Amino acid sequence: MIDGIECYSYRIVNNKLPFEAVFPVRFVKSADFGKNMNELQSLVKTDKAEILYMSIFSQLTEKEKNSDLLKDKLIKMSSNLVELHKNHWDGVWVRIITNFMMIARFSEFDLIVGNPPWVKWEHLPAAYAARIKEFCDVRHIFCNDGGQYGGTQLNICALIANVTASNWLSKTGTLAFLMPDSLMSQNSYEEFRNFYIDYENNVRLYLNNIDRWLAPLRPFRYEDQPVTQDFNTYYFSYRKEDYRKGIPVRNISRSRKISDDVINKSASYEEAKQYLLFTDGKVLQVSENSTAFSYSSDEFDYSAIVGETAYTYRTGVEFTPQELYMLNGIGMSKRKNHFCFKKKDFALSKYKIDDMPEKGWDLPTEYIYPMLTAPNIKPFFYDRKNEYCIVPYSEKNVKNPVPEEEMISSNKNLYLYLSKHIELIDSQSSKSKMMHRGKEFYSLSKIGSYTFAPYIVAARDNSNFCATVVKPSVTDWNELKQTICVKHTIIISQKKDGSFISENEAYYICGILNSDIVKSYIENTFKSNGYSLNKSNLNLPEYDEKNPLHVQISSLARNVTVDTVQSVTGKITELYLQICTKV
C-alpha cells in the first residue's frame, strides 16, 4: 500500500526492475486523501451520508472545495455509498473509489506498468460500451473499415492503454503493458498501432521494444488450467521509432523439461530467470498500406514481396449450424438422383442432431456438393474424403436460395430434412442472420458466383498456411460437381474485374502461395488462428501466359508430387522473387 493506493510492487535492485529495463522513476508523495480509508468505511456504516460527505470534503484542497460541481458529485456519491451499504452491497466500493481518486490526482508518471483486462469490445455490455464511447475518443483507436466503431475484435485493453498513457504518462516516461500478441497484426488494431495521444497535433507514442512470451511457457492459469493465449509485454514511449527498420524483440520461453509450476514457485525473478530461455529477434512493418507488424526472418526479406494483387480474396461458405448442413456419404439409394447420408462427426459440436434414421437420410442430390474443409488442405493437394454439404442455391443464380415452393416441389425430402430442423437453424445469432444471402430459412452466408467457379485456389486461414487448386470432382453417385470450400478457407477464383481465373492461372497462384517466402511471411505476420491475404499486401501480379516466369511457376505447381514438394517450393520461391524484382 503506497499512500492509500493498492498496487503491485517490484523490488528494485541495483536500479533494475525484474525485466532488466532501467527507467527514471519519480516517486510522488500523494495528497492525504485515501489515508483514512478505514475511517471512511466506518462512516459508511453509520448510514449518515452527510457525515461521510463532510469527512471526504475536509480532505479536499482549497481549489477543490470551491468547485460546486465537485461538491454536488461528492454528495451524490456519499448518498450512493450509504445506499449500497443498506442493501448489503457496499463491499470494497470505498477502497475502489479512493484508489481511483488518488490516481486521478496524479499525473506525469515516468513508468506505468500494468496488465489490463483482455476483453473484446463485442463482449462488453451495450450500456457500458456506449458509456465508454461517450467519455473516450475512440475515432483513432478502432480500425476504420466499418462495424461497431471499427472492428469488434478489438480488445478493451488497447483502449485502456491509450487512455492511461494520455492521462498519466510523462513525456520521458514508458508505458509497459501486458497485452495479447494479436495487437501486432490483427486488423481491429489497425488504428491503435498508431497510438495517437493527440491526433490533431500529431502527438503519438511509439512501440520501442517487446518481450514476447512463447510456448511452452504459460505463466497464467485460470481455474487451474494454463491460459494458452499468446501475449507480449509492450513498451511504449514518445521516443520515435522507424518501424520499417524494425524494433527489438526479446523472446522468452522455457525448456519443455521444466514445468510452469516450477517457475511460478520461484521466490524472486533471479530464481525464475535460471529456468527461462532468451533469444533476440526483431519486428517490423513491411507495408506502407498497413500498420501490421511482421516478426522478422533470418532467411527472408519480406519487403521484397509486398505490393499489389490482381485477385480478389474471399472466404469459404459459412454453414450454421454446420452439424445440419455437412454430411458424410454412406451408400447408394434405391431412388433416382438420391443418395444416403449420415451426419458428419465433429470433435467439438455445438448442436446435436439426434434424429438420424438407422440407415441414414435418403436425400436428393441436386443441391448436395462435395465439400472441402481447411484441415484437409495440404501444400498443392487436398483430400476431401467423402464429405458433402447442402447448398440450396442454383449455380446460375446465387443472389437468393432456391424458393421454398420450388424446393418442396423438386427436392421434397431435402426440404423436409431442413424444415424439420428449422428451430435449430433459427437459433443462430441475429448477426449471422444479417449476413445471409436471401430470406429463406435455409439461406447461407459468404456465398456467390465465386463459390462455383470452375477453378479455385483454396488456402488455409489457420494453423499451417498452404494452398491447393480445387476443381470439380466426381461424387460417390458418379456426378461431376464443383467442390465447395467452406469456412476457414481463403479462396481465390476471380480477378479484380470479376472474371474467373483459368486453370493455368490457378496453379500459378497456388504455387506462389505455397512458396517458402510467402508461407514464412504469412505465419510471421498473422496469428495462427487467423491468417489474412486481404491484409497481407502480398505482391501477386496477374498471370501472363507470355511471361516465362509465370508459366514455370504454373507448370511446377501442376506437376508437383508428394515427394517433390520441398524442392518445388524452393524453386518457386526463386522464380517468385525474380517476378517481384522486375515489377
N, C-alpha and C positions, 0 to 999 in steps of 0.2 A: 504494500500500500504506500503510495507516494502522495502526500498531501491530500489524502482523501480519494485518490484515483486508484482503482484496481488496475493492475497492468501485469503483463508478462515481463520478467526481468532477466537480464543476462549478466553473468559475471564477467566483467571486463578485465582481462589480464594483459599486461604489457601493451595497453592501448589498443587491444584487438578484441573484436567481437568473435563469437564462436565460428562465424563463417569467414573469418580472417580478412574481413574488409575493414579498413580504417576510415572513420568519418569524424569530422569535427563536431562533437556533441555538446550542445549548450544546455546546461541544467538551469531550468527556470523555477524560481520559488513561486508557488501558487498563491492566490488570494486565500483568505480564511474560509471561504465558503466550502463546505464539504468536510471540515474538521469535526463538525458536530453532527455527523450523520446519525449516530445513535440517539442523540438528543432529539433530532427531527423525527426519528422513528417513534420515539416515546410520545412526542406531542401529537402524532397522528392518532395514537391510541386514546387520546382524551376526547376524541370526536368533536373537537372545537376548532373549526377551520380558521377562525380569526386569530387564535393564539399561534397556530402553525404559521400563518402568514406573517405575523409580527416577528417571529423568530427568523424567518427567511429574510424579511425586509431589513432587519438590523444588520445583516451581513453584506448588504449591497454597498457599492461605492456611492459617493455623493452624486455623481453624474447619473448613476443608475436609479437612484432614489427619486430623481426629478423626472423620470420617464413615466408619464401617465399610462402609456401602452403597456410598459413592463409591469406596472403595478396591477393593472387590470388582469393581465395574464397570470400573475402570481396568485391573485385572489381566486381566480377560476381553478388554477392548479391545486391550491390548498383545499378547496372545496371538493375537487375530484378525488384527491388522495384520501380524504376523510370518508367519502362515499365508498371508495374501494374497500377501505378497512371495515366499514359497517357490513359490507357484503362478503367479508372474508376473502377479498381478492387483492389485498394490499401486497403481500409477498415481498418482492425486492424492488418495488417501484421507487422508493426513496433513494435506494442505492443507485439504480439505473439513472434516475434523473440527475442526481448530484454528480455522478460521473460525467454525464453528458454536458452539464452546465460548466463543469470545470474545464473540460476540453474546449468548449465553445469560447471560453475566456482567454485561451492561449492562442498564439499564432507564431509563425516563423520558427518551426521546428527544423533542426538540421538533419534529423534522422527519424523517419516514420517506418516502423516495422509492423506488419500485420498479416493475418490470414483471414480475409473477409469471407463471408458465406458464398458458396458456389451454388447459386440458384438461377435457373434460366428465367428470363423475363416472362415467357409464356406461362410459367408455373406460379407467378405471383397472383394473389387475389386481385381482382379487377379494380376494386376501390383503392387498394394500396398502390397499384401501378399508376392509376390516374393521379393520385396524390403526389407521387414522385415526379410525374410529368409536370405537375403544376409548379413544383418548387425547384426543379432541376432543368438546366438547359441540355436537352438530350439531342439537339439537332446535329451536333458534331461528335457524338459518341456512338450512335447507332449507325448501321450501314444505310446506304441511300438507295436501295433498289426495291423499295416498296415494303408492304407488310406493316405490321404494327410497330411503328417507329423504326422501321428498317427490317432487321431480321430477328425473329422471335427466339432464335437460338442464343442471342447474346446473353451472357451471364451477368447478373447484377453486380458481381464482384468488380467488373470493369467500370460500372457507374460509380461504385464506392471509391475505387482508386482515383477516378477523375475528380470527384467531389472532395476527397480527402486532400489531394495534392493542391487543388485550387484554394482551399481554405487555410491550410496549415503548413505547407512546405515552404521553407525559406529558399531564397534564390541560389544558395550554395548547398542546399540540402539534398538528401537522397530518400526516395520512397522505395522500400523493399517489401514487396507483396508476394505472397504465395498464391498462385492462381493456375487454372488449367492450362495445359500445353496448347489447347485448341485456340487460344488467343493469337498464336503465331500465324495462323493461316486461314482459319475459318472466316467465311465471307461476312458473317454477322459482326465481326470486329474490324471491318474494313476502315471505318471512320475512327474507331477508338485508337487504332495503332498510330494515328497521327498525334494523339494525346494533346489536343488543344486545351490550354488553360484559358486563353482569351483569343477567340478566333478572329475577331475584328482587328485586333492589333498584332496578329500572327505570333502570339506567345504560346509556346508548347514545351512539353517535356520530351526527352529522348530516352530510348532504351539504351543503356550503356553496357550492360552485360547480363548474363543469365546463368543461373545454376539449374541444370536440367537433371531431374531425379528420374533415374531409369530402372526398369525391371532388371532383375527380380526384386530390387529394393522397393518395399511397400510399407513405409513407416506409419501410415494412418490405418486405423481399424474402425469398423462400425459394427456394433453388435458382435464383437469377437471375430469378425471376418475382415480380411485386408481390403482396403479401398483400392481398386485397380485402375482408377482414372489417372492418366499421366498428368503431371504438373511440373511447374518450374517456379523458381524464385526469380522474380523480375526486379531489376534495379533501374529506377528511372531518376533522371535529374534534368536540370536545364542545360547541361553540357551537350553541345551539338555533336551529332554523330553522322557520318556518311554511311548510310545503310547499304549503299551499293558496294562499298568496300568490305562491309561486314563488321560485326561486333563479336567479342569473345564469348564463348560458351564453355562452362565447366560441367562436364558430365559426371554425375555422382551415382554410383551403383554399389553392389556388393557381390562377393563370391557366393555362388549357389551353395557352398558348403556352410555358410553362416546364415542363420535364420534372422528374420527381422526381430524376433523376440529377444535374441541375444543383444542386438544393438540397442533396442529400446530400454533394456535394463541397465544400460551404461549410466553411471552417475555424473559423467561430465562429457563435454564434447571431445576432449583429448582422448578419453577412453573409447568413445564411439568411433573416432576417426581411424583407429587401427583396423577396423573391420570394413572400412569403406574403400572403394576403388575410384580414382580420379583420372580423368582424361580430358584433354583440351580439344575444343572444336571451334566452329565459327558459324554464325547465322547471318544471312544477308538477303536483301531484296534484289531480285534479278529482273523484275519487270517494272517499267515506268508507269504501267497502267494498273498496278495493284500494290497495296501496302503489305501483301502477304510475304512472310519470310520463308526462306528455304534453308534447311541445315546443309552446310557445305559438304562437298565430297572431295576427297584427296585425288580421285580419279578423273572427275569431270568438271568442266566449266559450264554451268547451266546457262549462263548468259548467252552462250552461243546458239541455244535452241529456242530462245524467246522471240516471238514475233506474231504474225497474223495467221489465222486459219481460214481456209476456203470452205470449211464444212460446218454444219450445224450439229451440235451435240444435244441429244435427247436422253430421256431415261426410259427404262422398260415399263411395260404396263403394270399398273398397280391394281391388284385384286384384293378387295376387302368384303368379306373375310376370305383369305386365301384357302382356308380349310374347305370352303364350299366350291370355289372355282377351279381348284387344282386337283387333278385326278391321276390315277395310275391305270393304264390299260391292263385288262386281265384275260380277255378272250373274245372270240367271235360271237356274234348274236345270230339268232335264227331269223331275225327281221332284216329286211333290206335296208342298207345305209344306216345300220345301227351297230353298236359295239358295246361290250360290257366293261364297266369301270368300277374301281373301288376308290375309297378315299386315300389320299396321299398322307403318309405319316410325317409328322414334324417333330423335331427334337423338343421344341418349345411351342406348344399350341395354346392359343388364347381362347379359341372357340372349339366346342365339341360337336361333332356330327355323329350321332349315335343311332340313326335310323337306317343304316345301310342294310339292304337285303342280304341274305346269306350268300347269294351268287353275284352280288354287286348290283350296280344300276345299269339297266339296259337303255342306252341313250342314243338318239340320232346324232350323227357326226358332222352335220353341215357346219355347225359353229363351234366345233371342238378341234383344237390345233395342237401340234407338237409344241412342247414348252422347253425353254432353256433357262435355267436358274444360274445365278452367278457362281456358286460353288462348283458347277460342272464345267466352267471355262478354264482351259489351260492355255499356255502360250501356243498360238496357231491352231489349237484343236479344241474340241468340246465333245462331251458325252451327255446327250440329253436323256439317255436311258429310255424308259417307256412312260415318261411323264407328259401329261396333257393338261390343257386349260380350256375353259369355256370362254369364248369371246363372242358375245351375241351382237356382232356388228357385221354389216356387209362390207367386203373389201372395197367395193365401188363407192360406198358412202359411209364414212366413219364419223360424220358430224353428229349422228344420232344412232342409238341402237336400233335393231330390228323392232318395229312396232309390236306391241303385245298381241294385237289381233292377228298379225301375220305369224308371229312366233307360235301361238297356240294352234294355228291352222296347219302350219307346215312342220313344226317340231314340238308336237304336243307333250311328249314325255320330258323333253328338256325344259319346257315351260313349267310343267308340273313340278319337276325337281327343284327349280329355282323358287317358284311361288310357295312351295311347301316350307321353305326356309326364309320367307320374306321378313319375318320378325328378326331373324339373325342378321340379315342384310341391313335392315333398318336401324340396327343397334349401333352402327358405326357413327363416328362423331359428325357434327354439323360441318366441321371444317373439311372432312373427307367428302361429304356430300356436295359441298360447294365446288369441288374440283371435278365432279362427274361430267362426262360428255354426254348429255342427254337427260331426259326426265324420267325414263322408265326406271322401275325399282331395281333393275339389274344393270344399270349404267356403270361404266368403269371410268377410271382416271388414267391420264397420261397415255392416251391412245390417239393415233392419227394415221394418215396415209403412210407415214414413215414406218409405222409398225409392220405393214405388209409389203414393204419394198422388196424387190427381187434379190437384192444383195445388201447385207447389213454387216457392219463391223460392230461386234459386241465386246465391251471391256468390263472388267470387274470394278465396282466402285468401293471395294473394301478389301482388307486383308492382303492379298497378293495381287498386285496390279499386273494384268496381262490382257491380251485381246485375241479374238478369233474371227473368222469370216463365217457368217451364218447364211445358209441358202435353204431353199425348200427341200424337204426330206420326205421320204416315203413312210407313211404311217403303218401301224400294225394291221389296218384294214385295207392296205395297199392303195392308198391315195396320196398323190404328191401335193403337199401343202406347206406353206411357209411356216417356219419355226418361230414362235412368239417369244421374244425376250421379255423377261418380267423384271419386277423391282430389283434394285441393286445391280442392274447392268446399265452401263452407259452405251448408247447405240448411235452409230453414225450411218445414215442411209441417204442423206441428201446434202447437196451443196447449198451455199448461202442463197442461191437463186431458186431453191426449191426442187431442182431437178434431181433425179435419183442417180446414185453412183453406179458405175459399171463394175463388172466382175474384176477386171484388172485393177481398177481403182481401189476396190475393196481390199485386195491383197496388198497394194501399196500402202494404204492407211494402216492396215493390220501390222505390216512389217515395221513401220515407224513406231507405232505404239509399243511394240514388243522389243524395240531396240534397248540396249543396255542403258544408254544415257537417259532415255525418256522414262524408263522404269525407275531408275535411281532418282530422277528429278521429281516425279510424282510422289514417290514414297518418302522423300525427304522434305516435301513441301506440305503435304496434307496428312491429317490424321488417318490412321489405318482403318478407321470406321467410316470414312467419307472422302474418297478421292474425287476430285473435280477436274474435268477437262475444260469446262466453261471458264473457270477461274485460273487456269494454268498459263494462259497466254502462250500456248505452245505454237511454234512455227510449223505450220502444216500447209505447204503450198498445194494448189490444185494439181491433180495428176495430169501429166503431159505425156502422151504416147511418143512424142518426138524427143523427149528428154531421156537419154540413156541411163541416167542415174535412177530416175523414177521406174523405168522398165526393169532394171536389175533388181531393185527392191521388191517389186511386184512378183518377179519370177522366183526370187529366193523364198519369199513367203509362201508362194503357191506350192513349191516343191520340197519344202522342209519335211523332214521325218522326225520322229521322236528322238532318234539318236543324234540328230544334227542340230537340234535347237540351239545349243550353246554356241556352236561355231557360226551358225547363221545369224544369230542376233549380234555377234561381234562384227560380222561383215556388213550387216545392215547399218550398224552404228557408224561405221566409217563412211558409208555412202551417204547417210543422212547428214552427217556433219559437213560433207562436201556440198550438199544442197544448201545448207544453212549459210555456208561461207559465201556461196555465189549469189544468194538472194540480196 
